[in-house]
């Protein structure tokens, strides 16, 4: 998973496109949040399957995006 983050950083630099960096940050944050919530594969001392671990990361990414969108739209409404 961290190799995906590294790839996104490289793509951001290579193409001068911050969107890749933002995607990498979402993946990295989702990964660490899943670990914090003790969702780990066997090689990390947990019991989750690879699919379960990936799903936990995906859920964290989705929650982060929802939170950021809600915050964005709330700030836009308040400015009016």
Backbone as a ProteinNet text record, in pm:
[ID]
protein_1_A
[PRIMARY]
XXXXXXXXXXXXXXXXXXXXXXXXXXXXXXXXXXXXXXXXXXXXXXXXXXXXXXXXXXXXXXXXXXXXXXXXXXXXXXXX
[TERTIARY]
82.1	0	87	191.3	278.8	349.2	367	425	329.1	199	100.8	117.5	140.9	165	289.7	394	517.5	494.7	416.3	385.1	308.8	211.3	133.6	222.6	315.8	410.2	496.9	542.9	625.9	546.1	421.8	337.7	308.6	287	261.7	380.4	497.7	618.6	642.6	627.5	654.8	563.2	435.2	336.6	298	366.6	338	187.7	130.9	-13	-39.9	-87.9	-109.8	-217.4	-304.9	-411.3	-353.8	-243.6	-181.1	-133.1	-75.1	-27.2	-144.1	-255.5	-372.7	-427.4	-429.1	-473.9	-379.4	-250.1	-152.8	-173.2	-204	-227.2	-352.2	-456.3	-577.9	-549.1	-472.4	-437.7	-354.2	-253.8	-167.1	-245.8	-328.7	-409	-505.9	-567.3	-659.1	-590.1	-470.6	-392.5	-360.5	-309.4	-273.1	-394.7	-507.2	-629.1	-678.8	-670.8	-711.2	-622.8	-493.2	-402.4	-433.5	-464	-498.5	-622.4	-714.7	-836.6	-816	-691	-648.8	-697.1	-712.5	-740.5	-604.9	-558.6	-425.7	-430.5	-345.4	-331.7	-243.6	-239.4	-165.1	-17.3	42.5	184.7	211.9	106.5	121.1	67.6	37.1	-10.7	-161.3	-233.9	-379.7	-442	-570.3	-641.4	-717.2	-708.7	-782.7	-719.7	-805	-754.5	-706.4	-637.3	-592	-711	-817.1	-938.7	-1002.4	-1007.4	-1064.5	-981.5	-850.1	-761.6	-781.3	-786.5	-808.2	-944.7	-1046	-1179.4	-1178.6	-1106.1	-1095.8	-1029.6	-927.6	-859.8	-955.4	-1028.1	-1124.9	-1232.2	-1281.2	-1381.9	-1326.7	-1203	-1140.6	-1126.7	-1087.6	-1074.5	-1210.2	-1313.6	-1447.8	-1495.2	-1470	-1509.1	-1434.6	-1308.3	-1228.1	-1280	-1312.5	-1364.7	-1499	-1587.1	-1717.3	-1700.1	-1611.9	-1587.6	-1536.6	-1442.6	-1386	-1490.2	-1574.7	-1680.5	-1782.6	-1822.7	-1917.7	-1858	-1732.4	-1666	-1658.5	-1627.4	-1618.2	-1752.5	-1858.3	-1988.3	-2041.7	-2013.3	-2053.2	-1984.9	-1857.9	-1784.6	-1838.1	-1882.2	-1939.3	-2074.9	-2152.4	-2284	-2267.1	-2173.6	-2150.6	-2104.4	-2026.7	-1976.2	-2086.7	-2197.2	-2307.3	-2382.4
-119.1	0	126.2	122.6	241	260.5	152.8	168.8	246.5	234.3	313.3	461.8	491.9	630.6	684.7	604.1	645.8	667.9	580.7	595.9	726.1	755.8	878.9	1002.2	998.3	1110.1	1126.2	1014.2	1019.7	1075.2	1026.7	1075.5	1224.6	1268.5	1411	1495	1448	1521.4	1511.6	1393.8	1369.7	1451.4	1460.3	1528.5	1666.5	1706	1835.8	1850.7	1749.4	1743.2	1704.9	1799.3	1778.7	1674.2	1646.8	1548.1	1411.6	1373.7	1245.5	1246.4	1356.9	1369.1	1361.1	1423.3	1418.9	1276.9	1203.2	1063.5	981.9	1002.6	933.6	963.2	1088.5	1128	1060	1050.2	980.2	833.4	768.9	627.5	612.3	697.1	688.7	711.2	814.1	840.4	727	672.4	560	437	412.9	298.5	312.1	427.8	447	448.1	498.9	497.1	353.8	272.8	131.5	59.9	86	24.6	72.3	200	256.7	189.1	151.7	83.5	-66.9	-108.4	-246.7	-342.6	-292.5	-379.5	-409.3	-533	-572.4	-711.3	-731.9	-864.7	-950.3	-1078.6	-1171.2	-1135.1	-1087	-1052.8	-932.4	-858	-743.5	-775.2	-902.4	-944.9	-941.9	-925.8	-922.1	-1046.9	-1038.1	-1154.5	-1122.5	-1000	-960.1	-1021.2	-1053.3	-1096.9	-973.6	-997	-886	-804.4	-872.2	-804.2	-721.2	-774.1	-700.3	-576.8	-591.4	-478.2	-370.2	-410.2	-314.7	-246.6	-321.7	-265.5	-162.4	-191.4	-96.7	33	22.3	141.6	218.8	147.3	210.2	285.2	224.5	290.3	418.5	412.8	531.3	642.6	605.9	704.6	768.4	686.3	738.2	831.6	795.6	881.8	1014.4	1009.6	1131	1222.6	1164.5	1243.9	1306.2	1228	1280.7	1396.6	1379.7	1484.7	1611	1595.6	1712.2	1780.8	1704.2	1764.5	1838.3	1777.1	1842.6	1972	1967.6	2087.3	2195.4	2155.5	2250.8	2319.6	2241	2299.7	2381.7	2339.9	2420.7	2555.8	2557.5	2684.5	2773.7	2713.5	2791.1	2852	2778.8	2826.6	2939.8	2925.3	3026.7	3158.8	3152.7	3272.6	3353.2	3291.3	3360.7	3441.8
0	0	0	77	79.1	-54.5	-130	-263.5	-354.5	-329.8	-404.6	-374	-247.4	-205.8	-275.7	-277.7	-344.3	-493.6	-556.1	-697.6	-722	-637.6	-653.8	-638.9	-544.9	-527.9	-652.6	-706	-826.2	-944.2	-961	-1069.6	-1055.2	-932.7	-908.3	-953.7	-919.3	-958.1	-1108.8	-1162.3	-1304.3	-1394.9	-1355.4	-1438.9	-1384.5	-1277.9	-1216.2	-1189.8	-1122	-1099.4	-954.2	-878	-734.4	-705.7	-802.8	-779.2	-741.7	-804.5	-770.2	-625.3	-584.6	-446.7	-348.1	-381.8	-294.9	-282	-391.8	-387.2	-298.1	-314.2	-230.1	-83.5	-51.9	87.9	142.4	61.5	104.6	134.8	47.8	68.7	196	210.8	328.2	457.3	459.7	579.3	607.8	501.8	519	574.3	526.7	574.3	722.9	761.6	902.6	993.9	944.9	1025.6	1043.8	939.7	951.2	1053	1047.4	1144.9	1286.8	1298.6	1429.5	1487.1	1398.1	1441.2	1452.5	1447.6	1467.8	1359.4	1238.8	1124.5	1061.2	1081.8	1035.5	974.9	876.6	818.5	910.6	883.6	969.6	981.6	872.3	877.6	967.6	1001.9	1092.6	1232.4	1254.4	1385.8	1402.8	1294.1	1300.5	1243.3	1217.3	1163.8	1035.1	986.8	866.4	741.3	645.4	515.3	439.2	330.6	247.3	198	158.3	111.8	221.6	341.4	454.8	487.7	480.7	506.5	400.6	274.7	165.9	180.1	219.3	240.2	353.3	461	572.9	527.6	445.7	392.5	302.4	216.8	126.8	205.5	311	394.5	456.8	502	560.7	456.6	336.2	228.4	199.3	189.2	162.4	272.5	397.6	509.5	503.3	470.8	461.7	351	236.8	125.2	162.8	223.5	265.7	363.4	460.1	559.6	491.4	400	330.7	243.4	176.9	94.6	180	289.8	379.7	433.9	475.7	526.7	420.5	298.2	188	164.6	153.4	123.9	240.9	362.8	477.6	474.9	440.5	435.7	323.9	214.8	103.7	142.8	216.9	261.1	360.7	452.9	556.2	492.4	385.3	318.4	252	221.5	151.5	246.3
[MASK]
++++++++++++++++++++++++++++++++++++++++++++++++++++++++++++++++++++++++++++++++

